[in-house]
Amino acid sequence: MIIMNMKNRILLGVYAIYCMRKLKSPLVVESFILAILATTLLYFVSIPSVLMNMRTSGNSYQYFLTAFSGADLLTKSALVLVGVMGLFFARNIRIYTGLKQRFT
């Protein structure tokens, strides 16, 4: 019974190290940060209201400019951070798929 318990402990340690190495990938970290920022943004911004107001407004560019300038600082920063993290995420997806195709 002691040997079985020791075996499980060793395998758990190996599995934990494997998971930590997988989580160190920039793609995983960036997707996690993007998910957190997007959830924060969705908490503070009502998407159905934005879409309804955008539909009633004639000029969508002017609507977004006015809505962004009238938003709180937290909402502005979350929106900018989501955009920046989205660009990094898209860049890393392109890089990783290119590397995956090269090495397979």
A tleap script that builds the chain and sets N, CA, C and O, in Angstrom:
source leaprc.protein.ff14SB
mol = sequence {
  NMET ILE ILE MET ASN MET LYS ASN ARG ILE
  LEU LEU GLY VAL TYR ALA ILE TYR CYS MET
  ARG LYS LEU LYS SER PRO LEU VAL VAL GLU
  SER PHE ILE LEU ALA ILE LEU ALA THR THR
  LEU LEU TYR PHE VAL SER ILE PRO SER VAL
  LEU MET ASN MET ARG THR SER GLY ASN SER
  TYR GLN TYR PHE LEU THR ALA PHE SER GLY
  ALA ASP LEU LEU THR LYS SER ALA LEU VAL
  LEU VAL GLY VAL MET GLY LEU PHE PHE ALA
  ARG ASN ILE ARG ILE TYR THR GLY LEU LYS
  GLN ARG PHE CTHR
}
set mol.1.N position { 0.821 -1.192 0.000 }
set mol.1.CA position { 0.000 0.000 0.000 }
set mol.1.C position { 0.865 1.255 0.000 }
set mol.1.O position { 0.508 2.258 -0.620 }
set mol.2.N position { 2.014 1.203 0.702 }
set mol.2.CA position { 2.902 2.354 0.751 }
set mol.2.C position { 3.517 2.598 -0.620 }
set mol.2.O position { 3.685 3.750 -1.019 }
set mol.3.N position { 3.854 1.540 -1.349 }
set mol.3.CA position { 4.444 1.686 -2.676 }
set mol.3.C position { 3.421 2.310 -3.637 }
set mol.3.O position { 3.771 3.176 -4.439 }
set mol.4.N position { 2.185 1.878 -3.556 }
set mol.4.CA position { 1.145 2.435 -4.411 }
set mol.4.C position { 0.940 3.915 -4.105 }
set mol.4.O position { 0.755 4.719 -5.019 }
set mol.5.N position { 0.970 4.268 -2.857 }
set mol.5.CA position { 0.797 5.650 -2.462 }
set mol.5.C position { 1.975 6.495 -2.954 }
set mol.5.O position { 1.781 7.623 -3.409 }
set mol.6.N position { 3.189 5.955 -2.866 }
set mol.6.CA position { 4.372 6.671 -3.337 }
set mol.6.C position { 4.316 6.831 -4.854 }
set mol.6.O position { 4.693 7.879 -5.379 }
set mol.7.N position { 3.850 5.808 -5.560 }
set mol.7.CA position { 3.719 5.874 -7.004 }
set mol.7.C position { 2.736 6.974 -7.403 }
set mol.7.O position { 2.999 7.741 -8.329 }
set mol.8.N position { 1.617 7.047 -6.711 }
set mol.8.CA position { 0.626 8.084 -7.008 }
set mol.8.C position { 1.179 9.479 -6.728 }
set mol.8.O position { 0.887 10.417 -7.470 }
set mol.9.N position { 1.961 9.625 -5.684 }
set mol.9.CA position { 2.554 10.918 -5.366 }
set mol.9.C position { 3.548 11.340 -6.443 }
set mol.9.O position { 3.569 12.502 -6.850 }
set mol.10.N position { 4.357 10.415 -6.898 }
set mol.10.CA position { 5.343 10.720 -7.942 }
set mol.10.C position { 4.636 11.093 -9.236 }
set mol.10.O position { 5.007 12.073 -9.883 }
set mol.11.N position { 3.621 10.322 -9.621 }
set mol.11.CA position { 2.883 10.619 -10.841 }
set mol.11.C position { 2.136 11.954 -10.736 }
set mol.11.O position { 2.021 12.679 -11.724 }
set mol.12.N position { 1.638 12.273 -9.561 }
set mol.12.CA position { 0.971 13.555 -9.363 }
set mol.12.C position { 1.966 14.705 -9.526 }
set mol.12.O position { 1.642 15.734 -10.120 }
set mol.13.N position { 3.175 14.525 -8.999 }
set mol.13.CA position { 4.213 15.543 -9.169 }
set mol.13.C position { 4.611 15.718 -10.623 }
set mol.13.O position { 4.791 16.844 -11.086 }
set mol.14.N position { 4.751 14.610 -11.350 }
set mol.14.CA position { 5.100 14.669 -12.768 }
set mol.14.C position { 3.983 15.348 -13.555 }
set mol.14.O position { 4.251 16.169 -14.432 }
set mol.15.N position { 2.740 15.012 -13.247 }
set mol.15.CA position { 1.604 15.620 -13.929 }
set mol.15.C position { 1.520 17.112 -13.618 }
set mol.15.O position { 1.188 17.900 -14.504 }
set mol.16.N position { 1.811 17.517 -12.389 }
set mol.16.CA position { 1.791 18.930 -12.018 }
set mol.16.C position { 2.864 19.706 -12.782 }
set mol.16.O position { 2.612 20.817 -13.249 }
set mol.17.N position { 4.048 19.132 -12.910 }
set mol.17.CA position { 5.118 19.787 -13.669 }
set mol.17.C position { 4.734 19.892 -15.143 }
set mol.17.O position { 4.993 20.914 -15.778 }
set mol.18.N position { 4.124 18.855 -15.685 }
set mol.18.CA position { 3.668 18.878 -17.075 }
set mol.18.C position { 2.639 19.988 -17.295 }
set mol.18.O position { 2.710 20.720 -18.282 }
set mol.19.N position { 1.682 20.109 -16.369 }
set mol.19.CA position { 0.654 21.155 -16.490 }
set mol.19.C position { 1.263 22.546 -16.363 }
set mol.19.O position { 0.861 23.461 -17.082 }
set mol.20.N position { 2.219 22.719 -15.469 }
set mol.20.CA position { 2.855 24.024 -15.306 }
set mol.20.C position { 3.623 24.417 -16.567 }
set mol.20.O position { 3.635 25.588 -16.945 }
set mol.21.N position { 4.260 23.454 -17.215 }
set mol.21.CA position { 4.979 23.759 -18.459 }
set mol.21.C position { 4.013 24.118 -19.576 }
set mol.21.O position { 4.307 24.990 -20.394 }
set mol.22.N position { 2.862 23.453 -19.618 }
set mol.22.CA position { 1.857 23.775 -20.632 }
set mol.22.C position { 1.258 25.159 -20.377 }
set mol.22.O position { 0.964 25.888 -21.324 }
set mol.23.N position { 1.075 25.526 -19.105 }
set mol.23.CA position { 0.488 26.822 -18.775 }
set mol.23.C position { 1.470 27.969 -18.984 }
set mol.23.O position { 1.056 29.127 -19.030 }
set mol.24.N position { 2.761 27.672 -19.111 }
set mol.24.CA position { 3.755 28.706 -19.346 }
set mol.24.C position { 3.736 29.210 -20.781 }
set mol.24.O position { 4.393 30.205 -21.090 }
set mol.25.N position { 3.010 28.556 -21.645 }
set mol.25.CA position { 2.927 28.951 -23.040 }
set mol.25.C position { 2.279 30.337 -23.149 }
set mol.25.O position { 1.261 30.591 -22.505 }
set mol.26.N position { 2.852 31.228 -23.949 }
set mol.26.CA position { 2.266 32.565 -24.085 }
set mol.26.C position { 0.843 32.545 -24.625 }
set mol.26.O position { 0.038 33.411 -24.281 }
set mol.27.N position { 0.527 31.570 -25.462 }
set mol.27.CA position { -0.819 31.482 -26.008 }
set mol.27.C position { -1.841 31.199 -24.909 }
set mol.27.O position { -2.927 31.778 -24.912 }
set mol.28.N position { -1.506 30.325 -23.981 }
set mol.28.CA position { -2.417 29.996 -22.887 }
set mol.28.C position { -2.568 31.178 -21.941 }
set mol.28.O position { -3.674 31.500 -21.508 }
set mol.29.N position { -1.455 31.821 -21.624 }
set mol.29.CA position { -1.493 32.969 -20.705 }
set mol.29.C position { -2.288 34.112 -21.320 }
set mol.29.O position { -3.118 34.722 -20.646 }
set mol.30.N position { -2.041 34.406 -22.594 }
set mol.30.CA position { -2.761 35.493 -23.243 }
set mol.30.C position { -4.242 35.191 -23.393 }
set mol.30.O position { -5.066 36.096 -23.258 }
set mol.31.N position { -4.598 33.950 -23.668 }
set mol.31.CA position { -6.017 33.622 -23.773 }
set mol.31.C position { -6.697 33.723 -22.415 }
set mol.31.O position { -7.857 34.126 -22.336 }
set mol.32.N position { -5.995 33.364 -21.349 }
set mol.32.CA position { -6.553 33.489 -19.997 }
set mol.32.C position { -6.766 34.964 -19.642 }
set mol.32.O position { -7.816 35.328 -19.113 }
set mol.33.N position { -5.775 35.812 -19.931 }
set mol.33.CA position { -5.901 37.250 -19.645 }
set mol.33.C position { -6.998 37.863 -20.505 }
set mol.33.O position { -7.760 38.702 -20.026 }
set mol.34.N position { -7.086 37.457 -21.762 }
set mol.34.CA position { -8.132 37.966 -22.639 }
set mol.34.C position { -9.515 37.572 -22.135 }
set mol.34.O position { -10.449 38.371 -22.195 }
set mol.35.N position { -9.650 36.353 -21.641 }
set mol.35.CA position { -10.940 35.912 -21.102 }
set mol.35.C position { -11.323 36.715 -19.862 }
set mol.35.O position { -12.484 37.088 -19.698 }
set mol.36.N position { -10.360 36.981 -18.995 }
set mol.36.CA position { -10.642 37.772 -17.791 }
set mol.36.C position { -11.051 39.195 -18.168 }
set mol.36.O position { -12.020 39.727 -17.625 }
set mol.37.N position { -10.321 39.808 -19.091 }
set mol.37.CA position { -10.642 41.174 -19.502 }
set mol.37.C position { -11.996 41.241 -20.214 }
set mol.37.O position { -12.764 42.178 -19.995 }
set mol.38.N position { -12.285 40.269 -21.050 }
set mol.38.CA position { -13.563 40.254 -21.755 }
set mol.38.C position { -14.718 40.062 -20.783 }
set mol.38.O position { -15.775 40.669 -20.955 }
set mol.39.N position { -14.534 39.230 -19.771 }
set mol.39.CA position { -15.577 39.044 -18.767 }
set mol.39.C position { -15.803 40.318 -17.973 }
set mol.39.O position { -16.940 40.674 -17.665 }
set mol.40.N position { -14.715 41.002 -17.642 }
set mol.40.CA position { -14.830 42.274 -16.937 }
set mol.40.C position { -15.560 43.295 -17.797 }
set mol.40.O position { -16.413 44.031 -17.302 }
set mol.41.N position { -15.231 43.341 -19.075 }
set mol.41.CA position { -15.890 44.281 -19.973 }
set mol.41.C position { -17.373 43.952 -20.126 }
set mol.41.O position { -18.212 44.852 -20.142 }
set mol.42.N position { -17.693 42.678 -20.235 }
set mol.42.CA position { -19.099 42.286 -20.358 }
set mol.42.C position { -19.885 42.555 -19.077 }
set mol.42.O position { -21.104 42.723 -19.121 }
set mol.43.N position { -19.205 42.596 -17.951 }
set mol.43.CA position { -19.870 42.911 -16.691 }
set mol.43.C position { -20.271 44.387 -16.650 }
set mol.43.O position { -21.330 44.727 -16.122 }
set mol.44.N position { -19.436 45.257 -17.202 }
set mol.44.CA position { -19.696 46.684 -17.128 }
set mol.44.C position { -20.449 47.247 -18.334 }
set mol.44.O position { -21.021 48.333 -18.238 }
set mol.45.N position { -20.466 46.544 -19.456 }
set mol.45.CA position { -21.109 47.031 -20.673 }
set mol.45.C position { -22.252 46.103 -21.051 }
set mol.45.O position { -22.080 44.886 -21.109 }
set mol.46.N position { -23.408 46.678 -21.305 }
set mol.46.CA position { -24.564 45.899 -21.741 }
set mol.46.C position { -24.556 45.818 -23.267 }
set mol.46.O position { -24.846 46.802 -23.948 }
set mol.47.N position { -24.230 44.673 -23.784 }
set mol.47.CA position { -24.113 44.488 -25.232 }
set mol.47.C position { -25.460 44.671 -25.947 }
set mol.47.O position { -25.488 45.310 -26.998 }
set mol.48.N position { -26.580 44.141 -25.426 }
set mol.48.CA position { -27.856 44.401 -26.122 }
set mol.48.C position { -28.200 45.893 -26.197 }
set mol.48.O position { -28.740 46.354 -27.202 }
set mol.49.N position { -27.893 46.639 -25.146 }
set mol.49.CA position { -28.161 48.081 -25.185 }
set mol.49.C position { -27.271 48.782 -26.199 }
set mol.49.O position { -27.721 49.684 -26.905 }
set mol.50.N position { -26.019 48.375 -26.276 }
set mol.50.CA position { -25.104 48.973 -27.255 }
set mol.50.C position { -25.597 48.699 -28.664 }
set mol.50.O position { -25.613 49.605 -29.497 }
set mol.51.N position { -26.000 47.465 -28.946 }
set mol.51.CA position { -26.477 47.128 -30.290 }
set mol.51.C position { -27.767 47.857 -30.636 }
set mol.51.O position { -27.944 48.297 -31.772 }
set mol.52.N position { -28.681 47.992 -29.654 }
set mol.52.CA position { -29.934 48.694 -29.900 }
set mol.52.C position { -29.687 50.182 -30.154 }
set mol.52.O position { -30.286 50.768 -31.056 }
set mol.53.N position { -28.805 50.792 -29.361 }
set mol.53.CA position { -28.493 52.203 -29.556 }
set mol.53.C position { -27.733 52.437 -30.858 }
set mol.53.O position { -27.910 53.471 -31.503 }
set mol.54.N position { -26.897 51.494 -31.242 }
set mol.54.CA position { -26.156 51.629 -32.490 }
set mol.54.C position { -27.107 51.534 -33.682 }
set mol.54.O position { -26.921 52.222 -34.687 }
set mol.55.N position { -28.113 50.692 -33.569 }
set mol.55.CA position { -29.074 50.544 -34.655 }
set mol.55.C position { -29.910 51.809 -34.829 }
set mol.55.O position { -30.210 52.208 -35.954 }
set mol.56.N position { -30.286 52.440 -33.712 }
set mol.56.CA position { -31.084 53.666 -33.812 }
set mol.56.C position { -30.245 54.853 -34.271 }
set mol.56.O position { -30.763 55.789 -34.881 }
set mol.57.N position { -28.954 54.812 -33.978 }
set mol.57.CA position { -28.068 55.889 -34.434 }
set mol.57.C position { -27.796 55.709 -35.924 }
set mol.57.O position { -27.701 54.584 -36.414 }
set mol.58.N position { -27.677 56.794 -36.617 }
set mol.58.CA position { -27.446 56.700 -38.058 }
set mol.58.C position { -26.003 56.391 -38.399 }
set mol.58.O position { -25.735 55.566 -39.271 }
set mol.59.N position { -25.074 57.040 -37.725 }
set mol.59.CA position { -23.655 56.900 -38.033 }
set mol.59.C position { -22.999 56.061 -36.938 }
set mol.59.O position { -22.886 56.520 -35.801 }
set mol.60.N position { -22.571 54.865 -37.251 }
set mol.60.CA position { -22.007 53.978 -36.224 }
set mol.60.C position { -20.639 54.463 -35.746 }
set mol.60.O position { -20.300 54.287 -34.576 }
set mol.61.N position { -19.842 55.077 -36.642 }
set mol.61.CA position { -18.542 55.596 -36.218 }
set mol.61.C position { -18.718 56.706 -35.190 }
set mol.61.O position { -18.029 56.728 -34.170 }
set mol.62.N position { -19.632 57.619 -35.455 }
set mol.62.CA position { -19.899 58.711 -34.517 }
set mol.62.C position { -20.465 58.165 -33.203 }
set mol.62.O position { -20.153 58.673 -32.126 }
set mol.63.N position { -21.296 57.128 -33.303 }
set mol.63.CA position { -21.859 56.526 -32.094 }
set mol.63.C position { -20.753 55.925 -31.225 }
set mol.63.O position { -20.722 56.153 -30.016 }
set mol.64.N position { -19.855 55.167 -31.829 }
set mol.64.CA position { -18.781 54.549 -31.054 }
set mol.64.C position { -17.837 55.590 -30.466 }
set mol.64.O position { -17.358 55.433 -29.343 }
set mol.65.N position { -17.572 56.644 -31.216 }
set mol.65.CA position { -16.711 57.715 -30.718 }
set mol.65.C position { -17.356 58.417 -29.523 }
set mol.65.O position { -16.689 58.687 -28.525 }
set mol.66.N position { -18.639 58.710 -29.623 }
set mol.66.CA position { -19.353 59.360 -28.523 }
set mol.66.C position { -19.475 58.420 -27.321 }
set mol.66.O position { -19.299 58.846 -26.180 }
set mol.67.N position { -19.774 57.155 -27.573 }
set mol.67.CA position { -19.921 56.195 -26.475 }
set mol.67.C position { -18.591 55.968 -25.763 }
set mol.67.O position { -18.558 55.847 -24.538 }
set mol.68.N position { -17.496 55.909 -26.520 }
set mol.68.CA position { -16.191 55.702 -25.907 }
set mol.68.C position { -15.761 56.918 -25.096 }
set mol.68.O position { -15.201 56.777 -24.008 }
set mol.69.N position { -16.019 58.103 -25.621 }
set mol.69.CA position { -15.607 59.307 -24.891 }
set mol.69.C position { -16.465 59.536 -23.654 }
set mol.69.O position { -16.008 60.170 -22.703 }
set mol.70.N position { -17.685 59.039 -23.643 }
set mol.70.CA position { -18.558 59.224 -22.489 }
set mol.70.C position { -18.490 58.094 -21.474 }
set mol.70.O position { -19.178 58.144 -20.454 }
set mol.71.N position { -17.684 57.089 -21.728 }
set mol.71.CA position { -17.610 55.935 -20.824 }
set mol.71.C position { -16.708 56.233 -19.629 }
set mol.71.O position { -15.927 57.185 -19.640 }
set mol.72.N position { -16.835 55.399 -18.603 }
set mol.72.CA position { -15.981 55.518 -17.418 }
set mol.72.C position { -14.550 55.127 -17.776 }
set mol.72.O position { -14.293 54.505 -18.807 }
set mol.73.N position { -13.629 55.508 -16.897 }
set mol.73.CA position { -12.218 55.200 -17.123 }
set mol.73.C position { -11.975 53.689 -17.089 }
set mol.73.O position { -11.167 53.179 -17.865 }
set mol.74.N position { -12.657 52.978 -16.209 }
set mol.74.CA position { -12.498 51.526 -16.119 }
set mol.74.C position { -12.960 50.850 -17.403 }
set mol.74.O position { -12.310 49.927 -17.893 }
set mol.75.N position { -14.073 51.308 -17.940 }
set mol.75.CA position { -14.588 50.728 -19.175 }
set mol.75.C position { -13.670 51.033 -20.354 }
set mol.75.O position { -13.429 50.172 -21.200 }
set mol.76.N position { -13.162 52.252 -20.405 }
set mol.76.CA position { -12.228 52.616 -21.482 }
set mol.76.C position { -10.962 51.776 -21.420 }
set mol.76.O position { -10.499 51.255 -22.434 }
set mol.77.N position { -10.408 51.650 -20.224 }
set mol.77.CA position { -9.171 50.879 -20.101 }
set mol.77.C position { -9.404 49.405 -20.396 }
set mol.77.O position { -8.557 48.762 -21.016 }
set mol.78.N position { -10.533 48.859 -19.965 }
set mol.78.CA position { -10.824 47.452 -20.256 }
set mol.78.C position { -11.003 47.237 -21.747 }
set mol.78.O position { -10.557 46.223 -22.284 }
set mol.79.N position { -11.650 48.177 -22.425 }
set mol.79.CA position { -11.855 48.048 -23.865 }
set mol.79.C position { -10.533 48.123 -24.626 }
set mol.79.O position { -10.304 47.352 -25.558 }
set mol.80.N position { -9.676 49.041 -24.230 }
set mol.80.CA position { -8.366 49.162 -24.876 }
set mol.80.C position { -7.532 47.910 -24.611 }
set mol.80.O position { -6.884 47.392 -25.520 }
set mol.81.N position { -7.545 47.424 -23.368 }
set mol.81.CA position { -6.767 46.221 -23.039 }
set mol.81.C position { -7.284 44.990 -23.772 }
set mol.81.O position { -6.492 44.148 -24.195 }
set mol.82.N position { -8.598 44.872 -23.928 }
set mol.82.CA position { -9.149 43.747 -24.685 }
set mol.82.C position { -8.698 43.824 -26.137 }
set mol.82.O position { -8.365 42.802 -26.738 }
set mol.83.N position { -8.684 45.025 -26.706 }
set mol.83.CA position { -8.211 45.182 -28.084 }
set mol.83.C position { -6.747 44.815 -28.243 }
set mol.83.O position { -6.380 44.116 -29.187 }
set mol.84.N position { -5.906 45.280 -27.325 }
set mol.84.CA position { -4.473 44.984 -27.390 }
set mol.84.C position { -4.228 43.491 -27.185 }
set mol.84.O position { -3.453 42.879 -27.919 }
set mol.85.N position { -4.887 42.912 -26.192 }
set mol.85.CA position { -4.699 41.476 -25.949 }
set mol.85.C position { -5.255 40.645 -27.103 }
set mol.85.O position { -4.715 39.585 -27.419 }
set mol.86.N position { -6.322 41.116 -27.727 }
set mol.86.CA position { -6.849 40.425 -28.906 }
set mol.86.C position { -5.856 40.419 -30.052 }
set mol.86.O position { -5.726 39.419 -30.757 }
set mol.87.N position { -5.148 41.542 -30.245 }
set mol.87.CA position { -4.123 41.593 -31.284 }
set mol.87.C position { -2.963 40.655 -30.974 }
set mol.87.O position { -2.486 39.948 -31.861 }
set mol.88.N position { -2.507 40.642 -29.728 }
set mol.88.CA position { -1.441 39.713 -29.343 }
set mol.88.C position { -1.887 38.264 -29.501 }
set mol.88.O position { -1.121 37.418 -29.962 }
set mol.89.N position { -3.126 37.985 -29.116 }
set mol.89.CA position { -3.667 36.640 -29.222 }
set mol.89.C position { -3.735 36.203 -30.683 }
set mol.89.O position { -3.369 35.075 -31.014 }
set mol.90.N position { -4.202 37.091 -31.553 }
set mol.90.CA position { -4.288 36.755 -32.983 }
set mol.90.C position { -2.897 36.552 -33.571 }
set mol.90.O position { -2.701 35.670 -34.408 }
set mol.91.N position { -1.935 37.356 -33.143 }
set mol.91.CA position { -0.566 37.198 -33.636 }
set mol.91.C position { 0.010 35.855 -33.200 }
set mol.91.O position { 0.648 35.164 -33.994 }
set mol.92.N position { -0.212 35.485 -31.942 }
set mol.92.CA position { 0.329 34.214 -31.456 }
set mol.92.C position { -0.370 33.020 -32.078 }
set mol.92.O position { 0.265 31.987 -32.291 }
set mol.93.N position { -1.643 33.128 -32.373 }
set mol.93.CA position { -2.329 32.022 -33.055 }
set mol.93.C position { -1.706 31.808 -34.430 }
set mol.93.O position { -1.488 30.672 -34.849 }
set mol.94.N position { -1.422 32.904 -35.128 }
set mol.94.CA position { -0.815 32.797 -36.456 }
set mol.94.C position { 0.580 32.196 -36.363 }
set mol.94.O position { 0.950 31.352 -37.178 }
set mol.95.N position { 1.359 32.629 -35.370 }
set mol.95.CA position { 2.720 32.121 -35.203 }
set mol.95.C position { 2.705 30.645 -34.838 }
set mol.95.O position { 3.461 29.861 -35.411 }
set mol.96.N position { 1.845 30.249 -33.881 }
set mol.96.CA position { 1.824 28.863 -33.442 }
set mol.96.C position { 1.279 27.920 -34.507 }
set mol.96.O position { 1.743 26.785 -34.613 }
set mol.97.N position { 0.307 28.363 -35.295 }
set mol.97.CA position { -0.165 27.475 -36.355 }
set mol.97.C position { 0.888 27.322 -37.443 }
set mol.97.O position { 1.003 26.253 -38.043 }
set mol.98.N position { 1.667 28.387 -37.711 }
set mol.98.CA position { 2.757 28.275 -38.676 }
set mol.98.C position { 3.833 27.330 -38.193 }
set mol.98.O position { 4.347 26.523 -38.967 }
set mol.99.N position { 4.182 27.423 -36.905 }
set mol.99.CA position { 5.188 26.509 -36.354 }
set mol.99.C position { 4.674 25.078 -36.330 }
set mol.99.O position { 5.430 24.139 -36.578 }
set mol.100.N position { 3.398 24.911 -36.033 }
set mol.100.CA position { 2.834 23.568 -35.977 }
set mol.100.C position { 2.874 22.922 -37.355 }
set mol.100.O position { 3.163 21.731 -37.467 }
set mol.101.N position { 2.587 23.691 -38.409 }
set mol.101.CA position { 2.612 23.140 -39.761 }
set mol.101.C position { 4.032 22.838 -40.206 }
set mol.101.O position { 4.253 21.889 -40.958 }
set mol.102.N position { 5.009 23.635 -39.752 }
set mol.102.CA position { 6.402 23.391 -40.131 }
set mol.102.C position { 6.946 22.105 -39.519 }
set mol.102.O position { 7.667 21.355 -40.178 }
set mol.103.N position { 6.601 21.852 -38.264 }
set mol.103.CA position { 7.199 20.722 -37.560 }
set mol.103.C position { 6.418 19.422 -37.682 }
set mol.103.O position { 6.845 18.402 -37.142 }
set mol.104.N position { 5.288 19.434 -38.377 }
set mol.104.CA position { 4.546 18.176 -38.544 }
set mol.104.C position { 4.790 17.566 -39.879 }
set mol.104.O position { 4.244 16.506 -40.183 }
savepdb mol mol.pdb
quit
